[in-house]
Each structure stands twice: as C-alpha cells, then as structure tokens.
Amino acid sequence: MNSCTIKDETCGYKCTGFAGAKIWEKRMKVTKEIECEECRNHAVKDESAFHDMVSAGLGKKPHNTANFKRFANQVKCVLDECIKSGRC
C-alpha cells in the first residue's frame, strides 16, 4: 500500500493510499470487451468519467474534464427524470 499524500479530498472521498492503477486498467479492459459497439463506446466514456470523478474527489485533476462534465450532466439528467417520473 502506498502512502497517502493527497490532502484535498472532497464529497465523501478519502485517500487511503491504495495504488489502484492496475484495477482501473482491468475495469477499462472489461468495458472495452462489451460486444455492442454503441454500448461499448458509451461505457468507455462513462468508465473514464467515473475514474475522473474518483480522482477529482481525491483532489486530483481529472484526465478529461469535458468528458467528466458530460458524465455529471448526464447523471443529473437521469436522476431528475427518475425523480420526476416517481421511479426514484
């Protein structure tokens, strides 16, 4: 386990010192194996944005800010529609 040097955690994230690069690589590899091309393309963008969300929550700079913002807006839109329809 690596030592934790990040001090700008936010929104419930906490640096544990865990070096997760290999796990993130495995997650993306599985995502890229999705057979449906449209689903795969969407999932690759979302997986990357999810990683950026964790990075930002830990006080790191997101890798792809535009994609991260797209993801956040999409999640908000889906949540709003879910609440509006009574499913959430």
PyMOL commands that set and color helices and strands:
alter all, ss='L'
color gray80, all
select helices_A, chain A and resi 21-32+37-57+65-85
alter helices_A, ss='H'
color red, helices_A
deselect
rebuild
show_as cartoon
